[in-house]
Amino acid sequence: MADDGSAQSATVWPLPKFRFEVRWDSAVMHFQEVSGLDVETQRIEYRHADIPGFSVTKMPGLQKVSDVTLKKGVFKSDNRFWDWFNEIKMNTIKRKPVTITLLDEAGAPTMVWTLANAWPSKVSGTDLKSEGNEVAVETIVISHEGLTIANV
């Protein structure tokens, strides 16, 4: 008899990535795509002169976080990206915490990525094509000073 999967635990399956929400300040924004949730530890290589082998010692150094790229459809009279970007003055910008939450099938949060002191470093409008039939999509690149991950 074939196994219908009814006896399998619900925790065995990986979460789908298509249901998520993004918050900055108190606003919930809806995006088509989020990328760049990366953290990397730079490596320090060191070799002192009396090591008999021909290799270096590798030690962890500073952490480096990637910029996060968010893409969303263009809506009439929605200029939130541009408004935030236009707040940038010489080394003064309102930095905001940005949270990205992966939701389960029921809409409950399962994982939360929090970007500390986030600010927009680049905003790109949509490309325009007279023969295209795609949705207009704009992009914002967010720089930040740290990424934390929490399981809810």
Buried (B, 14 or more C-beta within 10 A) or exposed (E): EEEEEEEEEEEEEEEEEEBBBBBBEEEEBEBEEBEBBEEEEEEEEEEEEEEEEEEEEEEEEEEEBBBBBBBBEEEEEEEEBBEBBEEEEEEEBEBBBBBBBBBBEEEEBBBBBBBBEBBBBEBEEBEEEEEEEEEEBBBBBBBBEEBEEEEE
